[in-house]
Amino acid sequence: MTVHEDGTAALVYCEDQSKAFNKFLGNGKTDVTPVIKNSYVIYAAILRKSGNGVWVTERLSSQRGSAKCRP
């Protein structure tokens, strides 16, 4: 995370959605996410510290299939 002089911070991180699954409570079925190019998502967030000292997300963007996140 990079903290800027204006009190905001920039955070960039990756998610491998092939490791995340949906589970349906009604029937107990689990959807397995296949490992494909679009399984990798990069997120970029702008955060600002609240008066209570908690970092709050002001803006969040994502890009599915990011080459920066693929192994």
Stockholm file with secondary structure:
# STOCKHOLM 1.0

chainA/1-71         MTVHEDGTAALVYCEDQSKAFNKFLGNGKTDVTPVIKNSYVIYAAILRKSGNGVWVTERLSSQRGSAKCRP
#=GR chainA/1-71 SS CEECTTSEEEEEEEEEGGGCCEECTTTCCEECCCCCGGGEEEEEEEEEECTTSCEEEEEEEEEETCTTTCC
#=GC SS_cons        CEECTTSEEEEEEEEEGGGCCEECTTTCCEECCCCCGGGEEEEEEEEEECTTSCEEEEEEEEEETCTTTCC
//
